[in-house]
Amino acid sequence: MMYYTYVIYSDKFSQFYKGHCENLEKRLNEHNQGKTKSIKAYHPFRLVYFEQFSTRDEAIVRERYFKTAAGRRFLKKVIRI
């Protein structure tokens, strides 16, 4: 089984959201159907970046990195919106 760390973007609010999951397509659909209570108001989202990992722990560590100042700088370099 593979795990993913992802970044989605709300064009409507110009906001990024970072997360991790097992099934990237299913998770994006859940976000866009408003099933994530904390960011429901920001949908629709589009996937702008993701990385694949072999363990959930690796995906969680990377998600935490994306949420740091250094991680945000990294994402700013690789994501062109």
Backbone as CSV, one residue per row, in Angstrom:
resi,resn,N_x,N_y,N_z,CA_x,CA_y,CA_z,C_x,C_y,C_z
1,MET,0.836,-1.177,0.000,0.000,0.000,0.000,0.884,1.245,0.000
2,MET,0.454,2.243,-0.735,1.194,3.494,-0.819,0.444,4.589,-0.061
3,TYR,1.193,5.561,0.411,0.629,6.701,1.129,1.102,7.970,0.444
4,TYR,0.312,9.006,0.581,0.595,10.251,-0.117,0.542,11.430,0.843
5,THR,1.403,12.382,0.602,1.298,13.702,1.202,0.930,14.621,0.052
6,TYR,-0.059,15.470,0.258,-0.561,16.259,-0.858,-0.802,17.706,-0.457
7,VAL,-0.874,18.544,-1.479,-1.235,19.942,-1.306,-2.358,20.221,-2.292
8,ILE,-3.469,20.741,-1.773,-4.575,21.140,-2.631,-4.742,22.644,-2.508
9,TYR,-5.386,23.232,-3.502,-5.505,24.689,-3.567,-6.940,25.088,-3.868
10,SER,-7.409,26.089,-3.156,-8.734,26.655,-3.396,-8.567,27.933,-4.196
11,ASP,-8.960,27.904,-5.464,-8.901,29.111,-6.294,-9.839,30.187,-5.748
12,LYS,-10.941,29.748,-5.194,-11.971,30.658,-4.682,-11.430,31.549,-3.561
13,PHE,-10.565,30.981,-2.699,-10.047,31.712,-1.547,-8.528,31.878,-1.568
14,SER,-7.866,31.399,-2.615,-6.406,31.471,-2.735,-5.715,30.893,-1.498
15,GLN,-6.174,29.705,-1.085,-5.642,29.038,0.101,-5.126,27.652,-0.245
16,PHE,-4.029,27.252,0.423,-3.484,25.912,0.299,-3.907,25.091,1.505
17,TYR,-4.035,23.784,1.310,-4.304,22.856,2.390,-3.380,21.669,2.204
18,LYS,-2.730,21.245,3.280,-1.804,20.111,3.212,-2.375,18.950,4.003
19,GLY,-2.178,17.728,3.481,-2.681,16.553,4.170,-1.968,15.300,3.725
20,HIS,-2.406,14.164,4.278,-1.873,12.865,3.861,-3.029,11.868,3.786
21,CYS,-2.845,10.817,2.992,-3.907,9.835,2.799,-3.352,8.575,2.154
22,GLU,-4.212,7.576,2.021,-3.868,6.343,1.317,-4.326,6.381,-0.135
23,ASN,-5.481,6.983,-0.387,-6.058,7.023,-1.725,-6.256,8.486,-2.124
24,LEU,-5.370,8.965,-2.954,-5.341,10.386,-3.306,-6.605,10.833,-4.041
25,GLU,-7.046,10.067,-5.001,-8.239,10.427,-5.777,-9.483,10.485,-4.886
26,LYS,-9.640,9.479,-4.033,-10.782,9.432,-3.123,-10.757,10.615,-2.156
27,ARG,-9.574,10.929,-1.636,-9.459,12.021,-0.671,-9.769,13.377,-1.314
28,LEU,-9.306,13.586,-2.537,-9.608,14.826,-3.241,-11.114,14.950,-3.473
29,ASN,-11.748,13.850,-3.837,-13.207,13.860,-4.016,-13.925,14.196,-2.715
30,GLU,-13.437,13.647,-1.599,-14.036,13.954,-0.299,-13.921,15.448,0.014
31,HIS,-12.758,16.015,-0.257,-12.580,17.458,-0.035,-13.559,18.250,-0.896
32,ASN,-13.688,17.869,-2.147,-14.542,18.620,-3.065,-16.029,18.403,-2.823
33,GLN,-16.380,17.365,-2.110,-17.786,17.137,-1.734,-18.120,17.771,-0.384
34,GLY,-17.148,18.456,0.210,-17.376,19.137,1.482,-17.383,18.224,2.682
35,LYS,-16.759,17.059,2.588,-16.778,16.098,3.685,-15.708,16.372,4.741
36,THR,-14.838,17.345,4.501,-13.836,17.735,5.492,-14.331,19.014,6.158
37,LYS,-14.834,18.863,7.360,-15.530,19.940,8.045,-14.691,21.219,8.156
38,SER,-13.410,21.085,8.486,-12.581,22.262,8.749,-12.328,23.124,7.519
39,ILE,-12.402,22.554,6.330,-12.136,23.332,5.111,-13.295,23.267,4.120
40,LYS,-14.436,22.855,4.589,-15.617,22.691,3.736,-15.937,23.957,2.935
41,ALA,-15.819,25.103,3.564,-16.179,26.367,2.913,-15.238,26.741,1.769
42,TYR,-14.062,26.142,1.723,-13.056,26.533,0.737,-13.124,25.754,-0.577
43,HIS,-13.973,24.729,-0.661,-14.009,23.931,-1.891,-14.651,24.724,-3.024
44,PRO,-14.377,24.438,-4.257,-13.646,23.278,-4.771,-12.127,23.462,-4.688
45,PHE,-11.451,22.318,-4.650,-9.999,22.270,-4.587,-9.442,21.616,-5.841
46,ARG,-8.200,21.927,-6.095,-7.475,21.190,-7.133,-6.149,20.750,-6.555
47,LEU,-5.730,19.577,-6.959,-4.459,19.017,-6.509,-3.334,19.759,-7.210
48,VAL,-2.397,20.316,-6.427,-1.299,21.070,-7.028,0.061,20.420,-6.793
49,TYR,0.136,19.480,-5.821,1.414,18.817,-5.548,1.156,17.587,-4.698
50,PHE,1.934,16.538,-4.928,1.881,15.370,-4.051,3.193,14.610,-4.106
51,GLU,3.447,13.845,-3.058,4.593,12.938,-2.979,4.082,11.593,-2.485
52,GLN,4.733,10.522,-2.918,4.311,9.161,-2.595,5.313,8.530,-1.628
53,PHE,4.790,7.769,-0.651,5.622,7.124,0.363,5.170,5.688,0.588
54,SER,6.068,4.883,1.120,5.730,3.482,1.369,5.128,3.263,2.756
55,THR,5.269,4.234,3.664,4.665,4.088,4.990,3.879,5.347,5.361
56,ARG,2.897,5.158,6.216,2.090,6.284,6.700,2.965,7.244,7.507
57,ASP,3.872,6.705,8.299,4.740,7.557,9.115,5.558,8.524,8.260
58,GLU,6.078,8.046,7.137,6.840,8.918,6.239,5.955,10.039,5.694
59,ALA,4.727,9.697,5.327,3.803,10.691,4.793,3.461,11.740,5.848
60,ILE,3.280,11.320,7.090,2.961,12.250,8.174,4.129,13.186,8.446
61,VAL,5.326,12.641,8.449,6.519,13.477,8.673,6.632,14.535,7.583
62,ARG,6.383,14.157,6.341,6.474,15.111,5.240,5.373,16.167,5.327
63,GLU,4.170,15.750,5.706,3.082,16.715,5.885,3.455,17.735,6.949
64,ARG,4.002,17.280,8.056,4.421,18.196,9.117,5.485,19.165,8.621
65,TYR,6.401,18.670,7.787,7.421,19.544,7.208,6.771,20.623,6.343
66,PHE,5.806,20.249,5.517,5.128,21.218,4.648,4.470,22.336,5.454
67,LYS,4.121,22.057,6.685,3.440,23.038,7.522,4.408,23.946,8.288
68,THR,5.713,23.732,8.113,6.716,24.589,8.734,7.074,25.717,7.777
69,ALA,7.796,26.705,8.280,8.242,27.820,7.425,9.135,27.304,6.298
70,ALA,10.042,26.391,6.612,10.930,25.829,5.584,10.124,25.044,4.550
71,GLY,9.126,24.313,4.998,8.283,23.548,4.090,7.467,24.443,3.180
72,ARG,6.968,25.538,3.720,6.215,26.485,2.892,7.122,27.133,1.843
73,ARG,8.366,27.425,2.221,9.321,27.970,1.236,9.589,26.958,0.133
74,PHE,9.765,25.687,0.511,9.976,24.623,-0.474,8.793,24.557,-1.440
75,LEU,7.584,24.532,-0.896,6.385,24.431,-1.743,6.241,25.643,-2.650
76,LYS,6.613,26.804,-2.157,6.529,28.017,-2.974,7.426,27.900,-4.205
77,LYS,8.556,27.208,-4.058,9.480,27.017,-5.184,8.953,26.012,-6.204
78,VAL,8.277,24.969,-5.737,7.858,23.895,-6.649,6.439,24.066,-7.183
79,ILE,5.625,24.877,-6.512,4.237,25.083,-6.967,4.137,26.476,-7.559
80,ARG,3.731,26.532,-8.785,3.552,27.819,-9.467,2.065,28.053,-9.699
81,ILE,1.480,28.931,-8.910,0.048,29.256,-9.042,-0.073,30.653,-9.615
